[in-house]
Amino acid sequence: MKTTIIGYPRIGCNRELKRATESYFQNRISPENLNEEARALRKTHWEKQIRKGIDFPVSNDFSFYDTLLDTALLFGLIPERFATLPQDPLIRTFAMARGYEKNGYQASALAMKKWFTTNYHYMVPEVDESSRIGLSGHKPLTEFREALSAGLLTRPMLTGPYTLLRLTRFSGETSAEACAQGLIPAYGQLLSALGNAGAQWVQLDEPCLCLDMDADEKALFHSLYQSLGERNPGVKILLQTAFGDITRVYDSLSSLPVQAIGMDFVEGPDNLLKLESDGFPEDKILVAGIVNGRNVWRNNYKKSLDLLSRMSKHLPEERIWLAPSCSLLHLPYSLAPETALSHEIKEILAFAEEKMDELGELAILFSEKNPEKHSLLIRNQQRFGEAEKIPGRIIPDVRKKTSSLRGQSFRRMPDADTRKSCQQNRLRLPLFPTTSIGSFPQTQEIRAMRRRHRKGEVDQSTYETFLRNRTEECVRLQDDMGLDVLVHGEFERNDMVEFFGEQLEGFVFTENAWVQSYGTRCVKPPILVGDVRRPGPMTVDIWRFAENCTKKPVKGMLTGPVTILNWSFVREDVESTECLLQLALAIREEVLDLEAAGCGVIQIDEAALREKLPLKKKDWKAYLDHAVNAFRLCHDGVRPDTQIHTHMCYSEFGDILAAIDAMDADVITIEASRSALSLVDQLKESPYARDIGPGVYDIHSPLIPGEKEILSRLEILLSTFRPEQLWVNPDCGLKTRSQKEAEQSLRAMVNAAKTLRETYRA
């Protein structure tokens, strides 16, 4: 069997791309230097695929920011506010991703959303009446030729036309159907150019085929590919899907003018059932995604071989290519740099490099008449047996607690209106209370001190004194600005999930297992290997110190159980609901300890609530029921005058507002500015009665908002929300912003709130 991958991590083994790009932002290196670093990384990644035995390496999976944004630029999906920017690809890419301001010209960034059920963020393409659809770039061709010049024949990939159109935001008189009239000829032109350059295959990624599809969407998909087939000069097309099943279009696969179809058999078990019941087109290759492309555990070869055996009954082995279930972008780069992990843990892990090894080993095993006797399979099964013996895999006391909670539904008493009155009497907050979401800028000084402490160069006492000094400065700065509910700044936290994972039993941590979240933002997800237990308080001491620095309320800052679970690599040997209950119990213990210490405002962030929402609506209820119940468990038993906040960001929330309401938080802060306040329109349809703080400025852009800009957004929000329910806050935490950007933006925000108070007082 042949092997291939769908995409590869682009940040580099040591985050070389992140460092080079940030140096470019800071004018420390030239555009030429940045492009040179990019070329070196691409060559390294292609050569690595060849060394690992991958038969069909992929190109154009590289991006300085986001491949969907690259595809939008490639085909002219550019809204009017960016039309007059310089033609330089770097300038346009970063302007559309981060916003642009120069010589009096300003343009806000494209919206940013989560990529299906992952923690990766994509830039939402925009089309308006000024957009000129057509082939306006050459990136896939350039990178294909770049590989070819190094003696490497690759398969160029790009987002397919259906997914591109379905994820694009249209305004004015524009529509997907109208856009397609210029888009499909442009795709055909690019395919022709790639074929003339020597490409044999082109990969078109169509993960939107795993979403629900109505009749019009299904018709659009088929019309796009029929039109594309008429313009294809002969290059072979791999239609690649991911993140679930494609049962909605399975019955028409044989009519598609493509030569291979990639299907996810990890998250889409119904794909196999369809293949067995309906067969597979005789003129196409099946690219079988059987190695999990987004979790770090070793592949269970026995299970994968069973899958392949079932597939091979319906099509010959030479028409099956082995692949991961999705792009390896969602995995850390390599296990090689992980010197601190125990041997037992490393034996059951596989990152992007190791996943390619697994593909090759599965191909070898499937060619064997008696694979059960092969050393590769024997060793693979031994690993899973040894994993069961890892200390802490099962903690009886924890399992006893969660078993007693199964089937229970938690509800806070008294009702929300009564609680609001109790909280107002305690907190005495003004109209339009101001707050930030949690983190303050993580300066180079802070990051350097954290590194020195980890390496043992700074003792614990010195480190804690440093953190307290920064915390006191942060609290006094907020006091000076006039914020109403303060935060301690979270200087002790490297990451909102990793910080808690390090203090909970059940997690292990890596040294270099970074995964791209968006742009240059990388995260290092914890790995959940055992049962979760909280040994002791995690945040009480730093909260108590911050509270003593001011007379204003300071929020206790926690990460919720759904977000911790969704932003970790989770274990596969138990149900996720078991892990969720364990995490919720641990967070509840922390909530009650904060309350006992005197904390009157506690924020339990569920930034990733929607992230793992199933792609098919029929599966939503079960997921949301578990997520909502876990959150309610976190504040079960809290006093009426303790105000519970939560925060969510960068997702569509309009269609899950009932679930958000059922979480029973007193205040919700939510992303709104980058999505052009679309939340307002959603809430006009489904009014929200609780206190809410839609973000009034975008913290992921370096653009500093003015007071008038924030006031205009608040006035729009007041068309939907009552004054007494509206909070004023940024979109998200300020960790990635500079001190100047954070301070100036917050001062403008506070001044806007004060102006609004005067207006309503009058």
C-alpha positions in Angstrom: 0.0 0.0 0.0 1.1 3.6 -0.7 1.3 6.1 2.1 0.6 9.8 2.1 -0.1 12.7 4.5 -2.6 15.5 4.1 -0.5 18.3 5.6 2.5 18.8 7.9 3.2 21.2 10.9 4.7 24.3 9.4 6.1 26.0 12.5 9.3 23.9 12.5 10.8 21.6 15.2 11.9 24.5 17.3 9.2 27.1 16.3 11.6 28.6 13.7 8.7 30.1 11.8 7.2 31.7 14.8 10.5 33.4 15.8 11.3 34.5 12.2 7.8 36.0 11.7 7.8 37.8 15.0 11.3 39.2 14.2 9.8 40.4 10.9 6.9 42.1 12.7 9.5 43.9 14.9 11.6 45.0 11.9 14.5 42.9 13.1 14.7 40.9 9.9 13.9 41.8 6.3 11.1 40.3 4.1 13.9 38.5 2.2 15.2 36.9 5.4 11.7 35.8 6.4 11.2 34.2 3.0 14.6 32.5 3.2 13.7 31.0 6.5 10.4 29.8 5.0 12.1 28.1 2.0 14.5 26.3 4.4 11.6 25.0 6.5 9.7 23.8 3.5 12.7 21.9 2.1 13.3 20.3 5.5 9.7 19.1 5.7 9.6 17.7 2.2 12.8 15.8 2.8 11.6 14.5 6.1 8.5 13.0 4.4 10.7 11.3 1.9 13.0 9.9 4.6 9.9 8.6 6.4 8.8 6.6 3.4 5.9 8.8 2.4 5.1 8.0 -1.2 3.2 11.3 -1.9 4.7 14.3 -0.1 2.5 17.4 0.0 3.3 21.0 -0.9 1.6 24.3 -0.3 0.5 23.2 3.2 3.0 25.9 4.3 1.6 29.3 5.3 2.8 32.4 7.1 -0.6 32.6 8.8 -3.4 30.4 7.5 -3.9 28.3 4.3 -7.5 29.4 3.9 -6.4 33.0 3.9 -3.8 32.1 1.4 -6.4 30.5 -0.9 -8.7 33.6 -0.5 -5.8 35.8 -1.6 -4.9 33.5 -4.4 -8.3 33.8 -6.0 -9.0 37.5 -5.3 -11.5 37.1 -2.3 -10.4 40.5 -1.0 -12.9 43.0 0.5 -12.8 46.7 -0.4 -10.9 47.9 2.7 -7.8 45.9 1.6 -8.0 46.6 -2.2 -5.6 49.5 -2.2 -2.9 47.8 -0.1 0.5 47.1 -1.7 0.5 43.9 -3.9 3.3 42.4 -1.8 2.0 39.0 -0.6 3.5 39.4 2.9 2.0 42.8 3.5 -1.4 41.7 2.3 -1.4 38.4 4.3 -0.5 40.0 7.6 -2.8 43.0 7.0 -5.8 40.8 6.4 -4.8 38.6 9.4 -3.8 41.3 11.9 -5.2 44.6 10.7 -3.4 47.4 9.0 -2.6 51.0 10.0 -0.1 53.2 8.1 0.0 56.8 7.0 -3.6 57.5 8.1 -4.9 54.4 6.4 -6.6 51.8 8.6 -8.3 48.5 7.9 -9.6 46.0 10.5 -8.5 42.4 10.3 -10.7 39.6 8.9 -12.8 37.7 11.5 -11.2 34.6 13.1 -13.0 31.4 13.9 -12.1 27.9 15.0 -11.3 25.4 12.3 -14.1 22.7 12.7 -13.6 20.9 16.0 -9.9 21.9 16.5 -8.1 24.6 18.5 -6.7 26.0 15.2 -8.1 29.3 14.1 -8.8 30.3 10.5 -9.3 33.7 9.0 -12.8 34.1 7.6 -12.6 35.2 3.9 -14.8 38.2 2.9 -16.3 39.0 -0.5 -18.1 42.3 -1.3 -19.1 44.0 -4.5 -15.6 45.4 -5.0 -13.9 41.9 -5.0 -12.4 40.8 -8.3 -12.5 37.0 -8.4 -9.8 35.4 -10.5 -6.4 33.9 -10.2 -4.3 36.6 -8.7 -1.3 34.7 -7.2 1.1 31.9 -7.8 2.0 30.5 -4.3 1.0 26.8 -5.0 2.9 26.9 -8.3 6.0 28.6 -6.8 6.2 26.0 -3.9 5.7 23.1 -6.3 8.5 24.3 -8.5 10.6 24.9 -5.4 10.3 21.3 -4.4 10.8 20.1 -7.9 14.1 22.0 -8.2 15.3 20.0 -5.1 14.4 16.8 -6.9 11.1 16.3 -5.0 7.8 15.6 -6.7 5.0 16.8 -4.4 1.2 17.0 -4.5 0.1 20.6 -4.2 -2.8 21.1 -1.8 -5.3 24.0 -1.4 -8.7 24.6 0.0 -11.4 23.2 -2.3 -13.9 25.6 -3.9 -16.9 24.3 -1.9 -15.2 24.7 1.5 -13.8 28.1 0.4 -17.3 29.4 -0.5 -19.1 27.9 2.4 -16.7 29.5 4.9 -16.6 32.9 3.2 -18.7 35.9 4.4 -20.6 37.6 1.6 -21.9 41.1 1.8 -24.0 43.4 -0.4 -25.3 41.7 -3.6 -22.6 39.0 -3.6 -23.3 35.3 -3.1 -21.6 32.0 -3.3 -23.2 31.2 -6.6 -22.2 34.5 -8.2 -18.6 34.1 -6.8 -18.4 30.6 -8.3 -18.7 32.0 -11.8 -15.2 33.6 -11.5 -13.8 31.1 -9.0 -14.1 27.9 -11.0 -12.3 29.2 -14.1 -9.5 30.4 -11.8 -9.2 27.0 -10.2 -9.1 25.5 -13.7 -6.4 28.0 -14.7 -4.3 27.0 -11.6 -4.7 23.3 -12.2 -3.6 23.8 -15.8 -0.5 25.7 -14.7 0.4 23.0 -12.1 -0.1 20.2 -14.7 2.2 22.0 -17.2 4.8 22.4 -14.4 4.8 18.6 -13.9 2.3 18.0 -11.1 0.6 14.7 -11.3 -1.8 15.1 -8.4 -3.5 18.1 -6.8 -5.2 17.9 -3.4 -8.4 19.9 -2.9 -9.4 20.0 0.8 -13.1 19.8 1.4 -13.7 19.3 5.1 -17.1 21.1 4.8 -18.4 17.9 3.3 -18.5 16.6 6.8 -21.0 19.3 7.9 -24.8 19.1 7.5 -25.8 19.9 4.0 -29.2 21.0 2.7 -30.3 20.5 -0.9 -29.0 23.8 -2.1 -25.6 23.2 -0.6 -25.4 19.8 -2.0 -26.3 21.1 -5.5 -23.7 23.8 -5.2 -21.0 21.3 -4.4 -21.9 19.1 -7.4 -22.1 22.0 -9.8 -18.7 23.3 -8.6 -17.0 20.0 -9.3 -18.8 19.3 -12.6 -17.7 22.7 -13.8 -14.2 22.1 -12.5 -14.1 18.7 -14.3 -14.9 20.4 -17.6 -11.9 22.7 -17.2 -9.3 20.2 -15.8 -6.5 19.7 -18.3 -5.7 16.3 -17.0 -4.0 16.6 -13.6 -5.4 14.1 -11.1 -7.5 15.4 -8.2 -7.6 14.1 -4.7 -10.7 15.3 -3.0 -9.7 15.2 0.7 -12.2 15.3 3.6 -11.6 15.3 7.3 -13.2 15.6 10.8 -16.1 13.1 10.2 -18.2 11.3 7.8 -19.4 12.3 4.3 -22.5 10.3 4.2 -24.5 13.2 2.8 -22.7 13.0 -0.5 -21.5 9.4 -0.5 -24.2 8.2 -2.9 -22.8 10.6 -5.6 -19.1 10.0 -5.2 -18.9 7.9 -8.4 -20.1 10.8 -10.5 -17.4 13.2 -9.2 -14.7 14.1 -11.8 -11.9 13.3 -9.3 -9.5 10.4 -9.2 -9.1 9.9 -5.4 -11.2 10.5 -2.3 -9.8 10.9 1.1 -12.0 9.9 4.0 -11.6 10.0 7.8 -12.1 6.6 9.4 -11.1 7.8 12.9 -13.8 10.4 13.5 -16.1 9.2 10.8 -17.0 5.6 11.5 -20.1 5.9 9.3 -17.8 6.2 6.3 -16.8 2.6 6.7 -20.5 1.5 7.1 -21.3 3.3 3.9 -18.4 1.8 2.1 -19.5 -1.7 3.2 -23.1 -1.1 2.3 -22.7 0.9 -1.0 -19.3 -0.1 -2.1 -16.7 2.3 -3.5 -16.3 3.8 -7.0 -14.3 1.4 -9.2 -12.5 4.2 -10.9 -11.2 6.0 -7.8 -8.5 5.6 -5.2 -9.4 5.6 -1.5 -7.1 7.6 0.7 -7.9 5.9 4.0 -7.5 8.1 7.1 -6.8 5.5 9.7 -4.1 7.1 11.8 -5.4 9.7 14.2 -4.1 13.1 12.9 -5.1 15.1 16.0 -4.3 13.0 19.1 -0.9 12.0 20.4 -1.5 8.3 21.2 0.1 5.5 19.3 -2.1 3.8 16.7 -3.5 0.5 17.8 -2.3 -1.6 14.8 -4.7 -4.4 15.5 -7.7 -2.2 15.2 -6.3 -0.4 12.1 -5.6 -3.8 10.4 -9.1 -4.9 11.1 -10.4 -1.7 9.4 -8.2 -2.3 6.4 -9.3 -5.9 6.1 -12.9 -4.7 6.0 -12.1 -2.1 3.3 -10.1 -4.5 1.2 -13.2 -6.7 0.7 -14.7 -3.9 -1.4 -11.7 -2.6 -3.4 -8.2 -4.0 -4.2 -5.3 -3.1 -2.0 -3.6 -1.2 -4.8 -6.4 1.3 -4.7 -6.0 2.1 -1.0 -3.5 4.7 0.2 -2.9 4.9 3.9 -3.1 8.4 5.5 -3.7 10.3 8.7 -7.3 11.2 9.4 -6.5 14.9 8.9 -3.6 17.2 8.5 -0.7 16.6 11.0 -0.8 20.4 11.6 -2.8 19.7 14.8 0.0 17.6 16.4 3.4 18.5 17.9 6.3 18.1 15.6 8.4 15.3 17.0 9.0 13.2 20.1 12.7 13.4 19.7 13.3 16.6 21.8 11.3 15.2 24.7 14.0 14.1 27.1 12.0 14.6 30.3 9.1 12.3 29.6 9.4 8.8 31.2 10.1 5.9 29.0 6.7 4.4 29.8 4.9 7.6 28.6 7.0 8.0 25.4 6.4 4.5 24.4 2.6 5.2 24.0 2.9 8.6 22.3 3.3 9.5 18.6 3.7 13.1 17.3 3.7 14.1 13.6 7.0 12.4 12.8 6.0 9.2 14.5 2.6 9.2 12.8 4.5 8.9 9.5 6.4 5.9 10.8 3.1 4.3 11.8 1.8 4.6 8.2 4.8 2.8 6.9 4.6 0.1 9.5 0.9 -0.5 8.9 1.6 -0.8 5.1 4.2 -3.5 6.0 1.9 -5.4 8.3 -1.0 -5.4 5.9 1.2 -7.0 3.3 2.0 -9.9 5.6 0.0 -13.1 5.5 0.3 -13.6 9.3 0.8 -10.0 10.7 0.0 -11.3 14.2 3.4 -12.9 14.3 5.3 -9.9 13.1 7.5 -8.1 15.6 5.9 -4.7 14.7 2.5 -5.9 15.7 3.7 -7.7 18.8 5.6 -4.7 20.1 2.6 -2.4 19.3 0.3 -4.5 21.4 2.8 -4.8 24.2 2.9 -1.0 24.4 -0.8 -0.8 25.1 -0.6 -3.5 27.8 2.2 -1.5 29.5 0.2 1.7 29.3 -2.4 0.2 31.6 0.2 0.0 34.4 1.2 3.7 34.3 0.7 5.0 37.9 -2.4 7.0 38.4 -4.2 5.5 35.4 -7.1 4.7 37.7 -7.6 6.3 41.1 -10.4 4.4 43.0 -11.4 7.4 45.2 -11.9 9.6 42.1 -13.9 7.0 40.3 -16.1 6.5 43.3 -16.9 10.2 43.4 -17.8 10.5 39.7 -19.9 7.3 39.8 -22.1 8.9 42.4 -22.6 12.0 40.1 -23.6 10.2 37.0 -27.1 11.0 36.0 -27.4 14.0 38.3 -28.3 17.4 37.0 -26.9 20.5 38.9 -28.8 23.7 39.4 -27.7 26.7 41.4 -30.1 28.2 43.9 -31.7 30.8 44.2 -32.8 32.0 40.8 -30.7 34.4 38.7 -32.7 37.6 39.5 -32.4 37.0 43.3 -28.7 36.3 42.9 -28.2 39.5 40.9 -29.8 41.6 43.7 -27.6 39.9 46.3 -24.4 40.5 44.2 -25.2 44.1 43.6 -25.7 44.7 47.3 -22.3 43.2 47.9 -20.2 44.5 45.0 -21.9 48.0 44.5 -20.9 48.2 40.8 -21.8 51.2 38.6 -23.8 51.1 35.4 -21.7 49.6 32.6 -19.1 48.0 34.9 -15.7 47.6 33.3 -13.3 44.7 33.5 -10.7 42.8 31.5 -10.9 39.1 30.7 -7.9 38.0 32.8 -4.4 38.0 31.5 -2.2 41.1 31.1 0.8 41.3 28.7 3.4 38.6 29.1 6.5 40.7 28.6 9.9 39.4 27.6 11.0 40.0 31.2 8.2 37.8 32.6 8.9 35.0 30.1 12.6 35.2 30.8 12.1 34.9 34.5 9.7 32.0 34.1 12.4 30.2 31.9 15.1 30.9 34.5 12.9 29.5 37.3 12.1 26.4 35.3 15.8 25.8 34.7 16.6 26.3 38.4 18.6 29.5 37.9 16.2 31.4 40.1 15.0 30.0 43.5 11.3 29.8 44.4 11.4 32.7 46.9 12.9 35.1 44.3 10.5 34.0 41.7 7.4 34.4 44.0 8.7 37.9 45.0 9.0 38.8 41.3 5.5 37.6 40.5 4.0 39.5 43.5 5.7 42.7 42.4 4.3 42.4 38.9 0.9 41.5 40.3 0.9 44.6 42.5 1.9 46.8 39.6 -0.9 45.3 37.5 -3.6 45.8 40.1 -2.5 49.4 40.9 -2.5 50.2 37.2 -6.1 49.0 36.8 -7.0 51.0 39.9 -5.5 54.1 38.3 -7.3 53.5 35.0 -10.6 53.3 36.8 -11.6 49.7 36.0 -14.4 48.4 38.3 -13.6 44.7 38.6 -9.9 43.9 38.5 -7.7 40.9 37.7 -4.4 39.9 39.0 -2.8 39.7 35.6 -1.9 35.9 35.5 1.8 36.5 35.4 2.4 33.1 37.0 0.6 31.3 34.2 2.3 30.1 31.0 -1.1 29.0 29.5 -4.6 29.0 30.8 -4.8 25.2 30.5 -1.2 24.1 31.1 -1.1 26.1 34.4 -4.0 24.1 35.9 -2.8 20.8 34.4 0.5 21.2 36.1 -1.2 21.4 39.5 -3.6 18.6 38.9 -2.8 14.9 39.1 -3.4 13.0 35.8 -1.5 15.2 33.4 2.0 15.0 31.9 3.8 17.9 30.2 6.3 18.2 27.3 9.3 20.4 26.8 8.8 21.2 23.1 5.4 19.8 21.9 4.1 23.0 20.4 1.1 23.2 18.2 0.0 26.2 16.1 -3.2 27.9 17.3 -3.2 30.9 14.9 -0.5 32.9 13.2 2.6 32.9 15.5 0.5 31.8 18.5 1.5 28.3 19.6 0.3 26.3 22.5 1.7 23.3 24.3 -1.3 21.2 25.3 -1.1 19.0 28.4 -1.5 15.2 27.9 -4.1 13.6 30.0 -2.9 10.1 30.9 -4.7 9.3 34.2 -7.5 10.2 36.6 -7.7 13.8 37.6 -7.4 14.9 41.3 -6.6 18.3 42.9 -4.0 17.9 45.6 -4.7 21.4 47.0 -5.6 25.1 46.2 -4.1 26.4 43.0 -5.0 30.1 42.8 -6.1 31.2 46.3 -2.7 32.6 47.5 -2.2 34.9 44.5 -5.8 36.0 44.5 -5.5 36.9 48.2 -2.4 38.9 47.6 -4.0 40.8 44.7 -7.1 41.5 46.7 -5.0 43.1 49.5 -3.6 45.6 46.9 -6.9 47.3 46.2 -10.3 48.1 47.7 -12.1 47.0 44.5 -13.2 43.4 43.8 -10.6 41.2 42.1 -11.8 38.2 40.1 -10.7 34.7 40.9 -9.6 33.3 37.5 -10.1 29.7 36.6 -10.3 27.6 33.5 -13.4 25.5 33.1 -13.5 21.7 32.7 -14.7 21.7 29.1 -11.9 24.0 28.0 -9.2 22.1 29.9 -10.5 18.9 28.3 -10.8 20.3 24.8 -7.4 22.0 24.9 -5.6 18.9 26.1 -4.6 15.7 24.4 -7.1 13.4 26.0 -6.9 9.8 26.9 -8.7 7.3 24.7 -9.1 4.4 27.2 -12.1 6.0 29.1 -15.1 8.0 28.0 -14.7 11.7 27.8 -17.6 12.2 30.1 -15.6 10.5 32.9 -12.7 12.9 32.3 -15.1 15.9 32.3 -16.7 15.0 35.6 -13.2 14.6 37.2 -12.1 18.0 36.0 -15.4 19.6 37.1 -15.0 18.2 40.6 -11.4 19.6 40.8 -12.5 23.1 39.6 -15.5 23.1 42.0 -13.1 22.5 44.9 -11.1 25.5 43.8 -14.2 27.6 43.5 -15.3 26.8 47.0 -11.8 27.5 48.4 -11.8 30.9 46.6 -15.2 31.8 48.0 -14.2 30.7 51.5 -11.2 33.1 51.2 -13.5 36.0 50.5 -13.6 36.1 46.7 -16.8 37.7 45.5 -16.3 37.4 41.7 -15.1 34.1 40.2 -14.6 33.7 36.5 -14.7 30.1 35.1 -13.5 30.4 31.5 -15.1 28.1 28.9 -13.4 29.6 25.9 -13.6 26.2 24.1 -17.2 25.3 24.9 -18.2 25.2 21.2 -14.9 23.9 19.9 -15.8 20.2 20.1 -19.5 20.7 19.3 -20.2 17.9 16.8 -20.4 18.9 13.2 -23.8 17.2 12.7 -26.7 18.9 14.6 -28.2 15.6 15.5 -25.2 15.0 17.8 -25.3 18.4 19.6 -27.7 17.6 22.4 -25.6 14.9 24.1 -22.4 17.1 23.9 -24.1 20.2 25.2 -25.9 18.4 28.0 -22.6 17.0 29.3 -20.8 20.4 28.9 -23.5 22.4 30.6 -23.8 20.0 33.5 -20.1 20.0 34.1 -20.1 23.8 34.3 -23.0 23.8 36.7 -21.2 21.3 38.8 -18.3 23.8 39.1 -20.5 26.4 40.9 -22.8 23.9 42.7 -23.2 25.1 46.3 -21.9 28.7 45.7 -23.5 31.5 47.8 -26.0 33.8 46.1 -23.9 36.9 46.5 -20.8 35.3 44.8 -20.9 36.4 41.2 -19.9 33.6 38.7 -18.5 34.8 35.3 -17.6 32.8 32.3 -15.8 33.8 29.0 -16.1 32.4 25.5 -14.4 33.5 22.3 -14.0 33.0 18.5 -16.9 30.8 17.7 -20.5 31.2 16.5 -22.8 31.3 19.5 -26.2 32.3 18.2 -27.4 28.8 17.7 -26.3 27.5 21.2 -27.6 30.4 23.3 -30.0 28.2 25.1 -27.1 26.0 26.3 -25.1 29.1 27.3 -28.1 30.3 29.3 -28.5 26.9 30.9 -24.9 27.1 32.2 -26.4 29.5 34.7 -23.5 31.9 35.0 -24.3 35.4 36.3 -22.2 37.2 33.8 -20.9 36.1 30.4 -18.1 37.9 28.4 -18.0 36.9 24.8 -16.1 37.7 21.6 -17.9 40.2 19.4 -15.8 42.9 17.8 -13.9 40.9 15.2 -17.1 39.3 14.1 -18.5 42.7 13.3 -20.9 42.5 16.3 -22.9 39.8 14.5 -23.9 38.7 18.0 -26.2 41.6 18.1 -28.3 40.3 15.2 -28.3 36.8 16.7 -29.6 38.1 20.1 -32.3 40.1 18.5 -33.7 36.8 17.4 -33.1 35.1 20.8 -32.9 37.7 23.6 -30.5 37.0 26.4 -31.6 38.0 29.9 -28.5 37.7 31.9 -25.6 40.2 32.3 -23.3 40.1 29.3 -20.1 41.7 28.1 -19.7 41.5 24.4 -16.1 42.4 23.6 -15.8 46.1 22.5 -12.4 45.8 20.9 -10.2 43.1 19.2 -7.2 42.1 21.3 -5.7 40.0 18.5 -5.0 43.1 16.4 -2.2 45.6 17.3 -4.6 48.4 16.3 -5.4 50.6 19.4 -9.1 51.6 19.5 -10.2 55.1 20.3 -12.9 56.1 22.8 -15.2 57.1 19.9 -14.8 53.8 18.2 -15.7 51.9 21.4 -18.6 54.2 22.1 -20.1 53.5 18.7 -19.9 49.8 19.4 -21.5 50.2 22.8 -24.3 52.2 21.2 -24.9 49.3 18.8 -25.0 46.9 21.7 -27.5 49.0 23.5 -29.9 48.5 20.7 -30.2 44.9 21.9 -29.2 44.9 25.6 -30.6 46.8 28.5 -28.1 49.2 30.1 -28.3 47.4 33.4 -27.1 44.1 31.9 -24.2 45.4 29.8 -20.6 45.0 30.9 -17.7 46.7 29.1 -14.6 44.6 28.4 -12.2 43.5 25.6 -12.7 40.4 23.4 -10.2 38.3 25.3 -7.1 38.3 27.5 -4.3 40.7 26.9 -1.5 38.2 27.1 -0.3 38.7 23.5 -0.4 42.5 23.4 2.3 44.9 24.4 2.1 47.0 27.6 1.5 50.1 25.6 -1.3 48.6 23.5 -3.0 47.1 26.5 -2.9 50.2 28.6 -4.0 52.7 25.9 -6.8 50.4 24.8 -8.1 49.9 28.3 -8.0 53.6 29.1 -10.1 54.3 26.0 -12.5 51.6 27.0 -12.9 52.9 30.6 -13.4 56.5 29.3 -16.1 55.3 26.9 -17.9 53.6 29.7 -17.7 56.7 31.9 -19.1 58.8 29.0 -21.9 56.4 28.6 -22.7 56.6 32.3 -22.9 60.3 32.1 -25.3 60.1 29.2 -27.6 57.7 31.0 -27.4 59.6 34.2 -28.5 62.7 32.3 
